[in-house]
Amino acid sequence: MPINGPLKNLQGQRFGALVASSYIPGSKLSHSGWLCQCECGKQTKVSTNQLLAGRSRSCGCKVGENISKARTVHGHTAGGNSRTYRIWANMNTRCHNPKADNWAHYGGRGIAVCSRWRESFSAFLADMGPAPEGLSLDRINTDGPYEPANCRWVSMREQAANKRSTREITVADQRMTVSQACERYGVSYSLLHSRLASGWDPARACTAPIRKTQRRAAV
């Protein structure tokens, strides 16, 4: 294996509809990954982490197939007019279709839909129930996946308050957003969010040294 080659050789391995064919080194503009051949005949580049985590299992063609299969479930599609169905379909698209307009903010940064929901609208409906009028689907941990334990129905106001850019904390008697705290104290958002979710005091969460295990997790 060349010095600049992959740490894990995935050549020839299958991941859903994808088969890894050749390694593509990273650059300043993109991460390293694998050129994969999809069952539909198309080729797509996928990062090693996405493949191993099961987040990418097709070039995007399977997303459409899964959505089509769900259109007859419990009368919630009604030609695509069911709000609950549209929420489910849009969730899957933005997380698992690289061609989606908002892919970069979801699938592009590692946000995935759990396999139970990704493959079954029925499962999503059973876990979350019909979308309540005036409420939207929200992830409690904005860096976490779409899964039963991390999702809830909330108002637009509550959802906005949970966004990475608007959630606020107080450090040294100064009120600031979590994003501003990350910039001021030089800590990654994922690490700071993890510390806060674990019950750390905001000041300690921002200033405590990063242990080696935390440093690896924050990369």
CYANA upper distance limits for C-alpha pairs under 8 A (distance plus 0.5 A):
  1 MET  CA      5 GLY  CA      6.59
  1 MET  CA      6 PRO  CA      8.29
  4 ASN  CA     25 PRO  CA      7.86
  5 GLY  CA     23 TYR  CA      7.94
  5 GLY  CA     25 PRO  CA      7.51
  6 PRO  CA     23 TYR  CA      7.50
  6 PRO  CA     25 PRO  CA      8.29
 10 LEU  CA     20 ALA  CA      6.62
 11 GLN  CA     19 VAL  CA      8.26
 11 GLN  CA     20 ALA  CA      5.53
 11 GLN  CA     21 SER  CA      5.70
 11 GLN  CA     22 SER  CA      6.66
 11 GLN  CA     23 TYR  CA      8.09
 12 GLY  CA     19 VAL  CA      6.44
 12 GLY  CA     20 ALA  CA      5.81
 12 GLY  CA     21 SER  CA      6.27
 13 GLN  CA     19 VAL  CA      6.09
 13 GLN  CA     20 ALA  CA      6.19
 14 ARG  CA     18 LEU  CA      6.15
 14 ARG  CA     19 VAL  CA      4.87
 14 ARG  CA     20 ALA  CA      7.08
 15 PHE  CA     19 VAL  CA      6.64
 15 PHE  CA     20 ALA  CA      8.38
 15 PHE  CA     51 LEU  CA      7.10
 15 PHE  CA     54 GLY  CA      7.75
 15 PHE  CA     56 SER  CA      8.26
 15 PHE  CA     57 ARG  CA      6.07
 16 GLY  CA     57 ARG  CA      5.08
 16 GLY  CA     58 SER  CA      7.11
 17 ALA  CA     38 CYS  CA      5.96
 17 ALA  CA     39 GLU  CA      5.79
 17 ALA  CA     57 ARG  CA      6.11
 17 ALA  CA     58 SER  CA      5.59
 18 LEU  CA     36 CYS  CA      6.27
 18 LEU  CA     37 GLN  CA      6.00
 18 LEU  CA     38 CYS  CA      5.03
 18 LEU  CA     39 GLU  CA      7.05
 18 LEU  CA     57 ARG  CA      6.41
 18 LEU  CA     58 SER  CA      6.02
 18 LEU  CA     59 CYS  CA      8.03
 19 VAL  CA     36 CYS  CA      5.76
 19 VAL  CA     37 GLN  CA      5.74
 19 VAL  CA     38 CYS  CA      7.06
 20 ALA  CA     34 TRP  CA      6.48
 20 ALA  CA     35 LEU  CA      6.56
 20 ALA  CA     36 CYS  CA      4.87
 20 ALA  CA     37 GLN  CA      7.04
 21 SER  CA     34 TRP  CA      7.41
 21 SER  CA     35 LEU  CA      6.23
 21 SER  CA     36 CYS  CA      5.93
 21 SER  CA     37 GLN  CA      7.26
 22 SER  CA     34 TRP  CA      6.13
 22 SER  CA     35 LEU  CA      5.76
 22 SER  CA     36 CYS  CA      7.77
 23 TYR  CA     32 SER  CA      8.26
 23 TYR  CA     33 GLY  CA      6.57
 23 TYR  CA     34 TRP  CA      5.04
 23 TYR  CA     35 LEU  CA      6.77
 24 ILE  CA     32 SER  CA      6.12
 24 ILE  CA     33 GLY  CA      5.78
 24 ILE  CA     34 TRP  CA      5.96
 24 ILE  CA     35 LEU  CA      7.17
 25 PRO  CA     31 HIS  CA      7.96
 25 PRO  CA     32 SER  CA      5.04
 25 PRO  CA     33 GLY  CA      7.12
 26 GLY  CA     30 SER  CA      6.13
 26 GLY  CA     31 HIS  CA      4.98
 26 GLY  CA     32 SER  CA      4.14
 26 GLY  CA     33 GLY  CA      7.65
 27 SER  CA     31 HIS  CA      6.84
 27 SER  CA     32 SER  CA      7.71
 31 HIS  CA     47 SER  CA      7.37
 32 SER  CA     47 SER  CA      6.62
 32 SER  CA     48 THR  CA      8.00
 33 GLY  CA     45 LYS  CA      6.92
 33 GLY  CA     46 VAL  CA      5.85
 33 GLY  CA     47 SER  CA      4.39
 33 GLY  CA     48 THR  CA      5.68
 34 TRP  CA     45 LYS  CA      5.98
 34 TRP  CA     46 VAL  CA      5.91
 34 TRP  CA     47 SER  CA      6.65
 34 TRP  CA     48 THR  CA      7.16
 35 LEU  CA     43 GLN  CA      7.23
 35 LEU  CA     44 THR  CA      6.22
 35 LEU  CA     45 LYS  CA      4.97
 35 LEU  CA     46 VAL  CA      7.06
 36 CYS  CA     43 GLN  CA      6.01
 36 CYS  CA     44 THR  CA      5.87
 36 CYS  CA     45 LYS  CA      6.52
 36 CYS  CA     46 VAL  CA      7.54
 37 GLN  CA     41 GLY  CA      7.22
 37 GLN  CA     42 LYS  CA      6.66
 37 GLN  CA     43 GLN  CA      5.14
 37 GLN  CA     44 THR  CA      7.25
 38 CYS  CA     42 LYS  CA      5.90
 38 CYS  CA     43 GLN  CA      6.38
 38 CYS  CA     44 THR  CA      8.01
 38 CYS  CA     58 SER  CA      6.52
 38 CYS  CA     59 CYS  CA      6.63
 39 GLU  CA     58 SER  CA      8.34
 40 CYS  CA     61 CYS  CA      7.97
 42 LYS  CA     59 CYS  CA      7.55
 43 GLN  CA     59 CYS  CA      7.61
 44 THR  CA     59 CYS  CA      6.40
 46 VAL  CA     50 GLN  CA      7.10
 46 VAL  CA     51 LEU  CA      7.28
 46 VAL  CA     56 SER  CA      7.76
 47 SER  CA     51 LEU  CA      6.96
 48 THR  CA     52 LEU  CA      6.70
 49 ASN  CA     53 ALA  CA      6.43
 50 GLN  CA     54 GLY  CA      6.67
 50 GLN  CA     55 ARG  CA      5.57
 50 GLN  CA     56 SER  CA      6.22
 50 GLN  CA    110 GLY  CA      7.99
 51 LEU  CA     55 ARG  CA      6.73
 51 LEU  CA     56 SER  CA      6.12
 51 LEU  CA     57 ARG  CA      7.74
 55 ARG  CA     96 HIS  CA      7.62
 55 ARG  CA    110 GLY  CA      8.45
 55 ARG  CA    112 ALA  CA      6.58
 55 ARG  CA    113 VAL  CA      8.45
 56 SER  CA     96 HIS  CA      7.11
 57 ARG  CA     62 LYS  CA      8.46
 58 SER  CA     62 LYS  CA      6.51
 59 CYS  CA     97 ASN  CA      7.90
 59 CYS  CA     98 PRO  CA      8.40
 60 GLY  CA     64 GLY  CA      7.92
 60 GLY  CA     96 HIS  CA      7.06
 60 GLY  CA     97 ASN  CA      5.20
 60 GLY  CA     98 PRO  CA      7.31
 60 GLY  CA     99 LYS  CA      8.18
 61 CYS  CA     65 GLU  CA      7.26
 62 LYS  CA     66 ASN  CA      6.60
 63 VAL  CA     67 ILE  CA      6.74
 63 VAL  CA     92 ASN  CA      7.46
 63 VAL  CA     93 THR  CA      7.08
 63 VAL  CA     96 HIS  CA      7.50
 63 VAL  CA     97 ASN  CA      7.41
 64 GLY  CA     68 SER  CA      6.64
 65 GLU  CA     69 LYS  CA      6.76
 66 ASN  CA     70 ALA  CA      6.96
 66 ASN  CA    118 ARG  CA      8.35
 66 ASN  CA    119 GLU  CA      6.65
 66 ASN  CA    120 SER  CA      8.07
 67 ILE  CA     71 ARG  CA      7.25
 67 ILE  CA     89 ALA  CA      6.72
 70 ALA  CA     77 THR  CA      8.29
 70 ALA  CA    120 SER  CA      7.42
 70 ALA  CA    121 PHE  CA      6.25
 70 ALA  CA    122 SER  CA      8.16
 71 ARG  CA     75 GLY  CA      8.47
 71 ARG  CA     76 HIS  CA      8.08
 71 ARG  CA     77 THR  CA      5.71
 71 ARG  CA     78 ALA  CA      8.05
 71 ARG  CA     79 GLY  CA      7.86
 71 ARG  CA     80 GLY  CA      7.91
 72 THR  CA     76 HIS  CA      8.03
 72 THR  CA     77 THR  CA      7.09
 73 VAL  CA     77 THR  CA      7.60
 73 VAL  CA    121 PHE  CA      7.76
 73 VAL  CA    122 SER  CA      6.99
 74 HIS  CA    122 SER  CA      8.22
 76 HIS  CA     81 ASN  CA      8.47
 76 HIS  CA     82 SER  CA      5.72
 76 HIS  CA     84 THR  CA      7.60
 76 HIS  CA     85 TYR  CA      6.68
 77 THR  CA     81 ASN  CA      6.38
 77 THR  CA     82 SER  CA      5.34
 77 THR  CA     85 TYR  CA      6.25
 77 THR  CA     86 ARG  CA      8.44
 78 ALA  CA     82 SER  CA      6.56
 80 GLY  CA     85 TYR  CA      7.57
 80 GLY  CA     86 ARG  CA      7.21
 81 ASN  CA     85 TYR  CA      8.28
 81 ASN  CA     86 ARG  CA      7.88
 82 SER  CA     86 ARG  CA      6.78
 83 ARG  CA     87 ILE  CA      6.72
 83 ARG  CA    131 ALA  CA      7.41
 84 THR  CA     88 TRP  CA      6.84
 84 THR  CA    125 LEU  CA      8.29
 84 THR  CA    130 PRO  CA      6.22
 84 THR  CA    131 ALA  CA      5.67
 85 TYR  CA     89 ALA  CA      6.59
 85 TYR  CA    121 PHE  CA      7.83
 86 ARG  CA     90 ASN  CA      6.45
 87 ILE  CA     91 MET  CA      6.54
 87 ILE  CA    137 LEU  CA      8.04
 88 TRP  CA     92 ASN  CA      6.92
 88 TRP  CA    121 PHE  CA      7.40
 88 TRP  CA    124 PHE  CA      7.94
 89 ALA  CA     93 THR  CA      6.69
 90 ASN  CA     94 ARG  CA      6.62
 91 MET  CA     95 CYS  CA      6.84
 91 MET  CA    113 VAL  CA      8.03
 92 ASN  CA     96 HIS  CA      6.33
 92 ASN  CA     97 ASN  CA      8.16
 92 ASN  CA    113 VAL  CA      7.00
 92 ASN  CA    118 ARG  CA      6.79
 93 THR  CA     97 ASN  CA      5.64
 93 THR  CA    100 ALA  CA      6.98
 93 THR  CA    103 TRP  CA      8.46
 94 ARG  CA     98 PRO  CA      8.12
 94 ARG  CA    100 ALA  CA      6.13
 94 ARG  CA    101 ASP  CA      8.04
 94 ARG  CA    102 ASN  CA      6.35
 94 ARG  CA    103 TRP  CA      5.34
 94 ARG  CA    106 TYR  CA      6.61
 94 ARG  CA    107 GLY  CA      6.83
 95 CYS  CA    103 TRP  CA      6.68
 95 CYS  CA    106 TYR  CA      5.76
 95 CYS  CA    107 GLY  CA      4.45
 95 CYS  CA    108 GLY  CA      8.03
 95 CYS  CA    111 ILE  CA      6.63
 95 CYS  CA    112 ALA  CA      5.91
 95 CYS  CA    113 VAL  CA      7.22
 96 HIS  CA    103 TRP  CA      8.19
 96 HIS  CA    107 GLY  CA      6.30
 96 HIS  CA    112 ALA  CA      7.59
 96 HIS  CA    113 VAL  CA      8.49
 97 ASN  CA    103 TRP  CA      7.36
 97 ASN  CA    107 GLY  CA      8.09
 98 PRO  CA    103 TRP  CA      6.17
 98 PRO  CA    104 ALA  CA      8.43
 98 PRO  CA    107 GLY  CA      7.81
 98 PRO  CA    108 GLY  CA      7.90
 99 LYS  CA    103 TRP  CA      7.44
102 ASN  CA    106 TYR  CA      7.36
103 TRP  CA    107 GLY  CA      5.82
103 TRP  CA    108 GLY  CA      6.00
104 ALA  CA    108 GLY  CA      4.68
104 ALA  CA    109 ARG  CA      6.82
105 HIS  CA    109 ARG  CA      6.63
106 TYR  CA    110 GLY  CA      6.98
106 TYR  CA    111 ILE  CA      5.45
106 TYR  CA    112 ALA  CA      7.95
107 GLY  CA    111 ILE  CA      5.37
107 GLY  CA    112 ALA  CA      6.56
111 ILE  CA    143 ASP  CA      7.31
111 ILE  CA    144 GLY  CA      6.93
111 ILE  CA    145 PRO  CA      5.80
111 ILE  CA    146 TYR  CA      8.05
112 ALA  CA    144 GLY  CA      8.46
112 ALA  CA    145 PRO  CA      5.51
112 ALA  CA    146 TYR  CA      6.74
113 VAL  CA    117 TRP  CA      6.98
113 VAL  CA    118 ARG  CA      6.10
113 VAL  CA    145 PRO  CA      6.23
113 VAL  CA    146 TYR  CA      5.12
113 VAL  CA    147 GLU  CA      6.96
114 CYS  CA    118 ARG  CA      6.43
114 CYS  CA    145 PRO  CA      7.28
114 CYS  CA    146 TYR  CA      6.53
114 CYS  CA    147 GLU  CA      5.89
115 SER  CA    119 GLU  CA      6.56
116 ARG  CA    120 SER  CA      6.77
116 ARG  CA    123 ALA  CA      6.95
116 ARG  CA    124 PHE  CA      8.14
117 TRP  CA    121 PHE  CA      6.83
117 TRP  CA    123 ALA  CA      6.34
117 TRP  CA    124 PHE  CA      5.67
117 TRP  CA    147 GLU  CA      7.74
120 SER  CA    124 PHE  CA      7.12
121 PHE  CA    125 LEU  CA      6.59
122 SER  CA    126 ALA  CA      6.56
123 ALA  CA    127 ASP  CA      6.63
124 PHE  CA    128 MET  CA      6.47
124 PHE  CA    129 GLY  CA      8.04
125 LEU  CA    129 GLY  CA      5.30
125 LEU  CA    130 PRO  CA      6.80
127 ASP  CA    148 PRO  CA      6.98
128 MET  CA    148 PRO  CA      7.89
128 MET  CA    152 ARG  CA      8.01
131 ALA  CA    135 LEU  CA      7.37
131 ALA  CA    136 SER  CA      7.78
131 ALA  CA    137 LEU  CA      8.43
131 ALA  CA    153 TRP  CA      7.80
132 PRO  CA    136 SER  CA      8.42
132 PRO  CA    153 TRP  CA      7.86
134 GLY  CA    155 SER  CA      7.04
134 GLY  CA    156 MET  CA      8.49
135 LEU  CA    153 TRP  CA      6.15
135 LEU  CA    154 VAL  CA      5.51
135 LEU  CA    155 SER  CA      5.14
135 LEU  CA    156 MET  CA      7.23
136 SER  CA    153 TRP  CA      5.84
136 SER  CA    154 VAL  CA      5.93
136 SER  CA    155 SER  CA      6.63
136 SER  CA    156 MET  CA      7.14
136 SER  CA    159 GLN  CA      8.20
137 LEU  CA    151 CYS  CA      7.25
137 LEU  CA    152 ARG  CA      6.37
137 LEU  CA    153 TRP  CA      5.37
137 LEU  CA    154 VAL  CA      7.05
138 ASP  CA    151 CYS  CA      6.02
138 ASP  CA    152 ARG  CA      5.95
138 ASP  CA    153 TRP  CA      6.57
138 ASP  CA    154 VAL  CA      6.95
138 ASP  CA    159 GLN  CA      6.73
139 ARG  CA    144 GLY  CA      7.65
139 ARG  CA    145 PRO  CA      8.01
139 ARG  CA    146 TYR  CA      7.13
139 ARG  CA    150 ASN  CA      5.92
139 ARG  CA    151 CYS  CA      5.08
139 ARG  CA    152 ARG  CA      7.14
140 ILE  CA    144 GLY  CA      8.36
140 ILE  CA    150 ASN  CA      5.81
140 ILE  CA    151 CYS  CA      6.47
140 ILE  CA    152 ARG  CA      7.80
140 ILE  CA    162 ASN  CA      7.95
141 ASN  CA    150 ASN  CA      7.00
142 THR  CA    162 ASN  CA      8.01
142 THR  CA    163 LYS  CA      7.48
142 THR  CA    164 ARG  CA      7.51
143 ASP  CA    190 SER  CA      7.32
144 GLY  CA    150 ASN  CA      7.62
145 PRO  CA    150 ASN  CA      7.52
146 TYR  CA    150 ASN  CA      6.89
146 TYR  CA    151 CYS  CA      6.86
147 GLU  CA    151 CYS  CA      6.64
154 VAL  CA    158 GLU  CA      6.46
154 VAL  CA    159 GLN  CA      6.71
155 SER  CA    159 GLN  CA      6.69
156 MET  CA    160 ALA  CA      6.56
157 ARG  CA    161 ALA  CA      6.84
158 GLU  CA    162 ASN  CA      6.95
159 GLN  CA    163 LYS  CA      7.09
160 ALA  CA    166 THR  CA      7.39
161 ALA  CA    166 THR  CA      6.12
161 ALA  CA    167 ARG  CA      5.95
162 ASN  CA    166 THR  CA      7.28
162 ASN  CA    167 ARG  CA      6.07
163 LYS  CA    167 ARG  CA      6.59
164 ARG  CA    178 VAL  CA      7.21
164 ARG  CA    179 SER  CA      6.98
165 SER  CA    177 THR  CA      6.95
165 SER  CA    178 VAL  CA      7.39
165 SER  CA    179 SER  CA      6.21
166 THR  CA    177 THR  CA      6.16
166 THR  CA    178 VAL  CA      7.86
166 THR  CA    179 SER  CA      8.43
167 ARG  CA    177 THR  CA      5.81
167 ARG  CA    178 VAL  CA      6.36
168 GLU  CA    175 ARG  CA      7.17
168 GLU  CA    176 MET  CA      5.80
168 GLU  CA    177 THR  CA      4.49
168 GLU  CA    178 VAL  CA      6.13
169 ILE  CA    175 ARG  CA      6.34
169 ILE  CA    176 MET  CA      6.21
169 ILE  CA    177 THR  CA      6.61
169 ILE  CA    178 VAL  CA      6.93
169 ILE  CA    202 PRO  CA      7.08
170 THR  CA    174 GLN  CA      5.81
170 THR  CA    175 ARG  CA      4.96
170 THR  CA    176 MET  CA      6.83
170 THR  CA    202 PRO  CA      7.16
170 THR  CA    203 ALA  CA      8.16
171 VAL  CA    175 ARG  CA      7.12
171 VAL  CA    176 MET  CA      8.29
171 VAL  CA    202 PRO  CA      6.58
171 VAL  CA    203 ALA  CA      5.56
172 ALA  CA    203 ALA  CA      7.45
176 MET  CA    180 GLN  CA      6.54
176 MET  CA    181 ALA  CA      6.93
177 THR  CA    181 ALA  CA      6.78
178 VAL  CA    182 CYS  CA      6.74
178 VAL  CA    189 TYR  CA      7.92
178 VAL  CA    192 LEU  CA      8.44
179 SER  CA    183 GLU  CA      6.99
179 SER  CA    189 TYR  CA      7.31
180 GLN  CA    184 ARG  CA      6.63
181 ALA  CA    185 TYR  CA      6.45
181 ALA  CA    186 GLY  CA      8.44
181 ALA  CA    187 VAL  CA      8.43
181 ALA  CA    206 CYS  CA      7.61
182 CYS  CA    186 GLY  CA      5.94
182 CYS  CA    187 VAL  CA      5.40
182 CYS  CA    188 SER  CA      6.39
182 CYS  CA    189 TYR  CA      6.54
182 CYS  CA    192 LEU  CA      7.87
182 CYS  CA    206 CYS  CA      7.93
183 GLU  CA    187 VAL  CA      7.57
185 TYR  CA    206 CYS  CA      6.57
185 TYR  CA    207 THR  CA      7.20
187 VAL  CA    191 LEU  CA      7.47
187 VAL  CA    192 LEU  CA      7.06
187 VAL  CA    206 CYS  CA      7.16
188 SER  CA    192 LEU  CA      6.71
188 SER  CA    218 ALA  CA      7.08
189 TYR  CA    193 HIS  CA      6.38
190 SER  CA    194 SER  CA      6.57
190 SER  CA    218 ALA  CA      6.94
191 LEU  CA    195 ARG  CA      6.72
191 LEU  CA    214 GLN  CA      7.72
191 LEU  CA    217 ALA  CA      8.27
191 LEU  CA    218 ALA  CA      6.41
192 LEU  CA    196 LEU  CA      6.68
192 LEU  CA    205 ALA  CA      6.55
192 LEU  CA    206 CYS  CA      7.08
193 HIS  CA    197 ALA  CA      6.50
194 SER  CA    198 SER  CA      6.71
195 ARG  CA    199 GLY  CA      7.12
195 ARG  CA    200 TRP  CA      6.01
195 ARG  CA    205 ALA  CA      6.21
196 LEU  CA    200 TRP  CA      5.54
196 LEU  CA    201 ASP  CA      7.50
196 LEU  CA    202 PRO  CA      7.14
196 LEU  CA    205 ALA  CA      7.04
200 TRP  CA    204 ARG  CA      7.12
200 TRP  CA    205 ALA  CA      6.25
201 ASP  CA    205 ALA  CA      6.50
202 PRO  CA    206 CYS  CA      6.67
203 ALA  CA    207 THR  CA      6.75
204 ARG  CA    208 ALA  CA      5.87
210 ILE  CA    214 GLN  CA      6.41
210 ILE  CA    215 ARG  CA      6.44
211 ARG  CA    215 ARG  CA      6.53
212 LYS  CA    216 ARG  CA      6.78
213 THR  CA    217 ALA  CA      6.84
214 GLN  CA    218 ALA  CA      6.56
215 ARG  CA    219 VAL  CA      6.96
